[in-house]
Amino acid sequence: MPTTSALVSALRELGDRPAVVADGRAISGIGLLLGVSPPGGLPRALAQRVAEHAALPPSAARAAEQRLRHWAGVLGTPPIRHTVLHPVTDLAVDLALATLLAGGTVHCGDPEQHPEQLLAAVAAARTTHLSLPSALLWRLSRQPGLGVRETAAGDPAGGDDGAGGPGGGADGAGDPGGSDPGAPAPGTHDLGSLRLVLHVGPEPRQEDVYAAVDALGAVLAHVRAPDSSAEAADRRLRADAESASAAAWKHGIGVTAEQVRDFGTRLDRAVLTALLHTLQQSGVLTDPARGHPEAEVLAAAMVTPAQRPRVSRWLDALARHGLITRQDGGAGGPVYRGGPGPDAAEVREVWRPAVEAWADGLGPAAALDRVRHDALRLPRLITGQEAPQPAAAPVRSAAARDFLDAALDALVRGAAGAHDGPGPLRVLELGPENGEPAVARALAARSRQATEHHPAPDGGRYHLVVATVTGRPEPELPALVRLLSPGGRLLLLAPTAEQLDLLITGDAHGPTARPAEHWRSALAAAGCPTVLTLPEDGHPLGLLGQRLFAARVD
C-alpha cells in the first residue's frame, strides 16, 4: 500500500531516534527518508516502500493513509515497540508502516528462528506489541520459562522510545534491546512490557487463545488472514472431519458416559484384583507390617527377566490405585506393603460385574473373555511356564472400533478427494493392525494408478500418513510429521487414557497413554497448525481411551 505524507511527517518527527531495528542495527526515521536500507527481507521491503511512497502526490497519499491509520488505531497509544515476526507480506509491511505512523519503533525478527530465540529477542527488546502468524503464536505460548514481571505504573517497560531507546543513535549499529540489570535469568523470559499480540491466521480455537493469554500475559487480537491455500486446507479438513463424525455417529447410539465409566470402574477393579492375587500367591504383599523391595517381589514370584517390566508396572498400578502402599526405600528403591487379599473365589466373582456391564451393548464378549482367560494364566506367564500370546488391543477399543473405523474411512476418502496431483496419492500406513481394513477399503474406491499405498517408508514424502502410536508423543510425532509433503495430512490413532487390562494382555512394556489435549499440543509443537479430534471432546465414546487425531501441515 502507498504511504502518506502523514507517515513522512512521523518519520521526520522521529528524527535520529530508531525507527527500524534489524539484526542489531537501528535505522532512524531520518535514515529511512534518506534511503538507508536495513538488512533482511522485511526490513528491506519496508525501507523500499518508504522510499517509493515518499514521492507520492497528495491525492494518492491521502487515499493510502486511511488503511495505515486503521492499523495505527489497532496498535493504540505510544509507546510502541513493535516486534514483527512475519515473512514479507503486504500486511506485515502495513503493520510496520502503521507503527512508524504512530511514532513507534519496529523490531524485525526472523519467524524461522527457534521459539526460544524469538522469545529471548522479544524480551530483550522490551516489546510492547507483537504481531506474528497464529501458528507461530501457539508454538511460542507452549515454550517453558515464560514469566511476566510487574513493572511500575505508566509505560510497562519503564521507558519510552526516545533517544535513549533501543538502538541508540542514528543509522548505526546498536544494541536493540539494551542492557537491563533486572533481566531474568537464562531460560526465563521477561515479557512484562508486552501489551498487545496481533496474530494473523484462520479462526483460532478457544483453548489456543486461553493458553496464549495465560503464557504471554497480554491482550490477543486476531487478524483474519487473506484467503490462502492454508486457510482453504483448514476448511477442507474441518469439513472432512464433520463428514467423518456424520458417518460414524450411528456406532455410538445408545452408549452413555455413565455406562462407559461404570464398566471402566468394574473392569479396572477386576484387573487389579487379579494382579494382586497373582503376586500374593508367592507369599508377598500379604502382611502390612512387612515391606518388600521390588527385587524381593520379583524373586519370590520367580519372574523371568523378560516379564520383569510387566510386573514392575503391576506394582506401580497397584500402588497408584491403593491396593498396596509404596514407600521410599532409599538406594534400594521403593518398598511395597500389602495386606490380606482376595482368595480364588473372590477373584472369579469380581469379574461378574464387569461382564454384566460389558454385555449391556458395549462390545463383543470375546474381547473381555480374552482378558479373563489370560488373567488365569498370569502365574505361568510371569514364570516362563507359558509363552506370551500376541498382545491384544485394549478391551475398551472394541467398543469404539466401529466408530473409529467409520471415521477413519471417511477421513481417508476426504484426503483422497482433496488430492489433485501432480502424481498419485502417496499413502503411508504404520501400525496397521487397527486401521488397515478402513484404509484399504477407502483407497479401493480410487484407481490403482491414482494411489500408492505403502506399508513402510521408502525415503520419500507422503500426502497422507496413517499411524497407530503407543509410545511417548514428543519423540514420535515429529518423525511422523517429517514424512508428510507440504499440505499433507496425518491421521493418528493414539491412547488417551490408561488401559489397565493391557497389564494382562498387552506386551511387557505397554503403551504410553496421554490425555487428548497432550496429543493435540504435541502435534501442534511438531508443526501441525490444525489438529481435530474424533470422537469430539465430551462424546461418550471419547471416554473409552482411544482417539483419532486428524492433523495437517502447511
C-alpha positions in Angstrom: 0.0 0.0 0.0 1.2 3.5 -0.7 2.5 5.5 2.2 1.3 9.0 3.0 2.6 12.5 3.8 1.5 11.8 7.4 4.0 9.0 7.6 6.8 11.2 6.2 6.0 13.7 8.9 6.1 10.9 11.5 9.5 9.8 10.3 10.8 13.3 10.4 9.5 13.7 13.9 11.3 10.5 14.9 14.5 12.2 13.8 17.6 10.5 15.0 15.7 8.1 17.1 15.4 4.4 15.9 12.6 3.6 13.6 13.5 0.1 12.5 15.8 -2.4 14.3 17.0 -5.5 12.5 19.9 -7.8 13.2 21.3 -5.5 15.9 21.3 -2.4 13.6 19.0 0.5 14.2 17.9 2.9 11.4 16.5 6.2 12.4 13.4 8.0 11.0 15.6 10.4 9.0 17.7 7.5 7.8 14.7 5.8 6.3 13.8 9.0 4.5 17.3 9.3 3.2 17.2 5.8 1.8 19.2 3.8 4.3 18.2 0.1 4.0 18.3 -2.3 6.9 19.4 -5.9 6.2 16.8 -8.7 5.8 13.7 -9.3 3.7 11.1 -7.4 5.7 13.3 -4.5 6.8 14.4 -4.0 3.2 10.8 -4.2 1.9 9.8 -1.6 4.5 12.6 0.8 3.5 11.8 0.3 -0.2 8.1 1.1 0.5 9.1 4.3 2.4 11.3 5.4 -0.4 8.7 4.7 -3.1 5.9 6.4 -1.4 7.7 9.5 -0.1 7.2 11.0 -3.6 3.5 10.2 -4.0 1.2 13.0 -5.0 -1.0 14.3 -2.2 -4.2 12.6 -3.6 -2.6 9.2 -3.6 -1.0 9.7 -0.2 -4.4 10.6 1.3 -6.0 7.6 -0.2 -3.4 5.3 1.2 -3.4 6.9 4.6 -6.8 5.5 5.6 -5.6 1.9 5.9 -2.5 2.8 7.8 -4.5 4.9 10.3 -6.8 1.9 10.8 -3.8 -0.3 11.9 -2.3 2.5 13.9 -5.6 2.7 15.8 -5.5 -1.0 16.5 -2.0 -0.6 17.9 -3.2 2.1 20.3 -1.3 4.8 22.2 2.5 5.1 22.5 5.0 4.0 23.5 5.0 1.3 20.8 8.0 -1.1 20.4 6.5 -3.5 17.8 8.2 -6.8 17.1 7.1 -8.1 13.7 7.6 -11.8 13.2 6.2 -12.2 9.7 7.7 -13.1 6.3 7.5 -10.3 3.7 3.8 -9.7 3.0 1.7 -6.6 2.3 0.1 -7.0 5.7 3.4 -7.2 7.5 4.6 -4.0 5.8 1.4 -2.2 6.5 1.7 -3.1 10.2 5.2 -1.8 10.3 4.3 1.4 8.5 1.4 1.9 10.9 3.8 1.6 13.8 6.0 4.3 12.3 3.0 6.4 11.7 2.1 6.1 15.4 5.6 7.2 16.3 6.8 3.8 17.4 9.8 1.5 16.7 9.7 -1.6 14.5 11.8 -4.6 15.6 12.0 -7.1 12.7 12.5 -10.7 13.7 13.1 -13.9 11.8 10.0 -16.2 12.2 12.1 -19.2 11.2 14.2 -18.9 14.4 13.8 -21.3 17.2 11.0 -20.2 19.6 13.4 -19.9 22.5 15.5 -17.4 20.4 12.4 -15.5 19.4 11.1 -15.1 23.0 14.6 -14.0 24.1 14.6 -11.3 21.4 11.1 -10.1 22.4 12.1 -9.9 26.0 15.4 -8.1 25.2 13.6 -5.5 23.0 11.1 -4.8 25.8 8.5 -5.4 23.2 5.1 -3.8 23.8 3.4 -5.1 20.6 3.9 -8.4 18.9 2.5 -9.4 15.5 3.0 -12.9 14.0 1.2 -15.8 12.3 -1.3 -17.6 14.6 0.5 -20.9 14.2 3.8 -19.4 15.4 2.0 -17.8 18.4 0.6 -21.2 19.5 4.2 -22.6 19.4 5.7 -19.7 21.3 3.0 -19.9 24.0 3.9 -23.5 24.7 7.6 -22.7 25.5 8.7 -23.0 29.1 10.2 -20.1 31.0 7.5 -17.5 30.2 7.3 -15.0 33.0 5.5 -11.7 33.2 7.2 -9.3 35.6 5.3 -6.5 37.3 6.5 -3.0 36.4 5.9 0.5 37.5 2.7 2.3 36.5 2.7 4.0 33.2 5.0 2.6 30.5 5.0 -1.2 31.0 8.7 -1.2 30.2 9.6 1.7 32.4 10.8 3.8 29.5 10.0 5.4 26.2 11.2 5.4 22.6 13.3 8.5 22.9 17.0 8.9 22.0 17.9 6.5 24.8 15.6 3.8 23.4 16.6 0.6 21.6 19.4 1.0 19.1 20.8 4.3 20.3 21.8 6.9 17.7 21.0 7.2 14.0 21.7 4.7 11.3 24.4 2.8 13.1 24.8 -0.4 14.9 23.4 -0.6 18.4 22.0 -3.0 21.0 18.3 -3.3 20.1 17.4 -4.5 23.5 19.8 -2.6 25.7 21.0 -4.0 29.0 18.8 -4.5 32.0 20.3 -5.3 35.3 16.9 -6.7 36.4 16.7 -9.1 33.4 15.5 -12.6 34.1 18.0 -15.4 34.4 18.7 -17.5 31.3 15.9 -19.9 30.5 13.2 -17.4 31.5 11.6 -14.6 29.5 10.6 -11.2 31.0 7.5 -10.2 28.9 6.3 -7.7 31.4 6.3 -4.9 28.7 4.1 -6.8 26.3 0.6 -5.3 25.9 -0.9 -6.5 22.7 -0.4 -9.5 20.4 -1.8 -9.4 16.9 -1.9 -12.9 15.4 -2.8 -13.5 11.8 -4.5 -16.6 10.6 -7.7 -18.6 10.4 -10.3 -18.6 13.1 -8.5 -19.8 16.3 -9.5 -22.5 18.8 -10.5 -21.0 22.2 -8.1 -23.3 24.0 -5.2 -22.0 22.0 -6.3 -18.4 22.8 -6.6 -19.1 26.5 -3.2 -20.8 26.6 -1.5 -17.9 24.8 -3.1 -15.3 27.1 -2.0 -17.3 30.2 1.5 -17.7 28.8 2.1 -14.2 27.5 0.0 -12.1 29.8 -1.1 -9.7 27.0 -4.3 -8.9 25.1 -4.7 -11.0 22.0 -6.2 -9.6 18.8 -7.0 -11.9 15.9 -6.5 -10.7 12.4 -8.1 -12.8 9.8 -5.5 -13.6 7.1 -6.5 -13.0 3.5 -7.8 -16.2 2.0 -4.9 -18.5 1.4 -4.1 -22.1 0.5 -3.5 -22.8 4.2 -6.9 -21.5 5.2 -8.6 -23.4 2.3 -6.8 -26.6 3.6 -8.2 -25.9 7.1 -11.7 -25.5 5.8 -11.4 -28.7 3.8 -10.0 -30.7 6.8 -12.8 -29.4 9.1 -15.4 -30.3 6.5 -13.9 -33.8 6.2 -13.9 -34.2 10.0 -17.6 -33.2 10.1 -18.4 -35.7 7.4 -16.4 -38.4 9.4 -18.5 -37.6 12.5 -21.7 -37.9 10.5 -20.6 -41.2 9.0 -19.6 -42.6 12.4 -22.3 -41.3 14.7 -24.6 -44.3 14.4 -22.0 -46.5 16.0 -22.3 -44.6 19.3 -26.1 -44.8 19.5 -27.3 -45.9 23.0 -23.9 -45.6 24.7 -23.8 -43.2 27.6 -21.0 -41.6 29.5 -22.3 -43.2 32.7 -22.3 -46.6 31.1 -18.7 -46.3 29.9 -17.5 -45.0 33.3 -19.3 -47.8 35.2 -17.8 -50.5 33.0 -14.3 -49.0 33.3 -14.5 -48.9 37.1 -15.7 -52.6 37.2 -13.0 -53.7 34.7 -10.2 -52.0 36.5 -11.2 -53.4 39.8 -11.2 -56.9 38.4 -7.9 -56.5 36.7 -6.2 -55.1 39.8 -7.6 -57.8 42.0 -6.2 -60.5 39.6 -2.8 -58.9 39.6 -2.6 -58.7 43.4 -3.8 -62.2 43.8 -1.1 -63.5 41.4 1.6 -61.9 43.4 0.2 -62.8 46.8 0.2 -66.5 45.9 4.0 -66.2 46.1 3.8 -65.2 49.8 4.5 -61.5 49.4 2.4 -58.3 50.0 0.1 -60.1 52.5 1.4 -58.5 55.8 1.0 -54.7 56.2 3.8 -54.9 58.8 6.4 -56.2 56.3 7.8 -54.3 53.4 9.1 -55.8 50.2 11.6 -54.2 47.8 10.7 -54.7 44.2 13.6 -57.2 43.7 12.3 -59.3 46.5 8.8 -59.4 45.0 10.2 -60.4 41.6 12.4 -63.1 43.2 9.5 -64.5 45.3 7.2 -64.7 42.3 10.0 -66.2 40.2 9.5 -63.6 37.4 11.6 -64.2 34.3 13.8 -61.3 33.1 11.5 -60.8 30.0 8.5 -60.3 32.3 10.1 -58.0 34.9 8.9 -54.8 33.2 5.4 -56.2 33.2 5.4 -57.0 36.9 7.1 -53.6 37.7 4.1 -52.0 36.0 1.8 -54.1 38.1 3.4 -52.8 41.3 3.1 -49.3 40.1 -0.5 -49.6 39.2 -1.4 -51.4 42.4 0.2 -48.6 44.4 -1.4 -45.8 42.4 -4.8 -47.3 42.9 -4.4 -48.0 46.6 -4.3 -51.8 46.8 -0.8 -51.7 48.2 1.4 -48.9 49.5 4.7 -47.7 48.3 7.4 -46.1 50.4 10.8 -44.7 49.6 13.5 -47.3 50.3 16.5 -45.1 49.5 19.2 -46.6 47.4 17.4 -49.9 47.4 14.4 -48.5 45.5 10.8 -48.4 46.7 9.4 -50.7 49.3 5.9 -52.2 48.9 3.4 -53.3 51.6 0.2 -55.1 51.2 -2.4 -56.8 53.4 -4.8 -59.7 53.4 -6.1 -60.1 49.8 -8.8 -61.9 47.9 -9.0 -65.7 47.6 -9.5 -67.5 44.3 -13.3 -67.5 44.6 -13.3 -63.7 45.2 -11.1 -63.2 42.2 -13.5 -65.2 40.0 -16.5 -63.3 41.4 -15.1 -59.8 40.8 -15.3 -60.3 37.1 -19.0 -60.7 37.1 -20.0 -57.0 37.4 -17.6 -56.2 34.6 -19.1 -58.9 32.3 -22.6 -57.6 33.0 -21.7 -54.0 32.2 -19.9 -55.1 29.0 -22.8 -57.2 27.8 -25.1 -54.3 28.1 -24.5 -53.2 24.5 -20.8 -52.2 24.7 -18.9 -54.8 22.8 -18.4 -58.4 21.8 -18.0 -60.9 24.5 -14.8 -62.3 23.0 -12.8 -59.1 23.8 -13.5 -59.4 27.5 -13.2 -63.2 27.6 -9.6 -62.8 26.4 -8.7 -60.7 29.4 -10.4 -63.1 31.9 -8.7 -66.2 30.4 -5.3 -64.5 30.3 -5.7 -63.5 33.9 -5.8 -67.1 34.9 -2.5 -67.7 33.0 -0.6 -65.0 34.8 1.3 -67.2 37.3 2.6 -69.4 34.4 3.2 -66.4 32.2 5.5 -64.4 34.5 7.5 -67.6 35.5 8.1 -68.6 31.9 6.0 -71.8 32.1 3.8 -70.4 29.2 4.9 -68.3 26.3 3.2 -65.0 26.0 0.5 -64.7 23.4 0.4 -61.9 20.9 -0.5 -58.6 22.5 -4.2 -57.7 22.3 -5.9 -54.3 21.8 -7.5 -52.9 25.0 -11.0 -54.1 25.7 -12.5 -50.6 25.5 -11.2 -50.2 22.0 -13.6 -52.9 20.9 -16.5 -50.7 21.8 -15.0 -47.8 19.8 -13.8 -49.9 16.9 -16.8 -49.4 14.6 -16.9 -45.7 15.2 -13.2 -45.2 14.6 -13.2 -47.4 11.5 -16.0 -45.4 10.0 -14.4 -42.1 10.9 -11.0 -43.3 9.5 -12.7 -44.5 6.3 -14.3 -41.1 5.8 -11.1 -39.1 6.5 -9.1 -41.2 4.1 -11.7 -40.7 1.4 -11.6 -37.0 2.2 -7.8 -36.9 1.9 -8.0 -38.8 -1.4 -10.7 -36.4 -2.7 -8.6 -33.3 -1.8 -5.6 -34.6 -3.7 -5.4 -33.1 -7.2 -1.9 -34.1 -8.2 0.5 -33.9 -9.7 1.2 -37.6 -9.4 -0.6 -40.3 -7.4 -1.8 -40.0 -3.9 1.0 -41.4 -1.7 -0.3 -43.1 1.5 1.9 -44.5 4.2 0.3 -46.7 6.9 2.2 -47.5 10.0 1.0 -49.9 12.8 -1.9 -51.1 10.7 -3.4 -53.7 13.0 -6.3 -51.4 13.9 -6.7 -49.2 10.9 -5.8 -51.3 7.9 -9.3 -52.5 6.9 -10.7 -49.0 6.9 -7.7 -47.6 5.0 -7.7 -50.4 2.4 -11.5 -50.1 1.9 -11.3 -46.3 1.4 -8.4 -46.5 -1.0 -10.1 -49.2 -3.0 -12.5 -46.6 -4.3 -9.6 -45.0 -6.2 -7.9 -46.4 -9.2 -4.7 -48.2 -8.6 -2.9 -45.7 -10.8 -4.1 -42.9 -8.7 -2.9 -44.3 -5.3 0.3 -45.7 -3.8 -0.3 -47.5 -0.5 3.0 -48.0 1.3 3.5 -50.3 4.4 6.8 -48.7 5.3 8.7 -45.5 4.5 10.6 -45.5 1.2 12.6 -42.3 1.7 10.0 -40.0 0.1 7.3 -37.8 1.4 3.6 -38.7 1.6 0.3 -36.9 1.1 -1.3 -39.0 3.9 0.2 -40.8 6.8 -2.0 -43.1 8.9 -0.3 -44.3 12.1 -1.2 -46.1 15.4 1.1 -44.7 18.1 1.6 -46.2 21.6 4.8 -44.5 22.6 5.5 -41.1 24.0 4.2 -38.2 21.8 7.3 -36.0 21.9 9.8 -38.2 20.2 7.4 -40.0 17.9 5.2 -37.2 16.4 8.0 -35.0 14.9 9.3 -38.0 13.0 5.8 -38.7 11.6 5.3 -35.1 10.6 8.6 -35.1 8.7 7.2 -37.8 6.5 4.5 -35.5 5.1 4.8 -33.5 2.0 3.6 -29.8 2.2 -0.2 -29.7 2.7 -0.2 -33.4 3.8 -2.4 -34.9 6.5 -1.7 -37.2 9.4 -4.4 -39.5 10.8 -3.2 -40.7 14.2 -4.8 -43.3 16.4 -3.5 -42.9 20.0 -4.3 -44.0 23.6 -5.8 -41.1 25.6 -6.5 -43.0 28.9 -4.8 -45.7 30.9 -6.0 -49.2 30.0 -5.3 -51.5 32.9 -6.4 -54.6 31.1 -3.2 -54.3 29.0 -1.2 -55.2 32.1 -2.6 -58.6 31.4 -3.0 -58.9 27.6 -0.5 -56.3 26.4 3.2 -56.5 25.8 5.5 -56.3 28.8 6.3 -52.6 28.3 2.8 -51.3 27.5 1.6 -48.2 25.7 2.0 -44.6 26.8 -1.4 -43.0 27.3 -1.7 -39.3 27.4 -4.9 -37.0 27.6 -6.2 -35.8 24.2 -5.0 -32.3 24.9 -1.5 -33.6 25.3 -1.6 -35.2 21.9 -3.0 -32.1 20.3 -0.3 -29.9 21.9 2.4 -32.3 20.8 1.1 -32.3 17.3 1.0 -28.5 17.2 4.5 -28.3 18.5 5.6 -30.8 15.8 4.4 -28.4 13.1 0.7 -29.2 12.6 -1.2 -25.8 12.8 -4.6 -27.6 12.7 -5.5 -30.7 14.8 -9.0 -32.1 15.1 -10.1 -35.0 17.3 -12.7 -37.8 16.9 -14.7 -38.6 18.8 -15.1 -34.9 19.8 -14.4 -33.9 23.4 -17.5 -34.7 25.5 -18.6 -37.6 23.4 -19.2 -40.8 25.5 -17.0 -42.9 23.2 -14.2 -40.5 23.9 -14.1 -42.0 27.4 -13.1 -45.3 26.0 -9.5 -44.2 25.9 -8.6 -44.2 22.2 -9.0 -41.2 19.9 -8.4 -40.4 16.2 -6.5 -37.2 15.5 -6.6 -35.5 12.1 -3.9 -33.0 11.5 -2.3 -31.2 8.6 0.9 -29.5 7.8 1.4 -26.3 5.7 
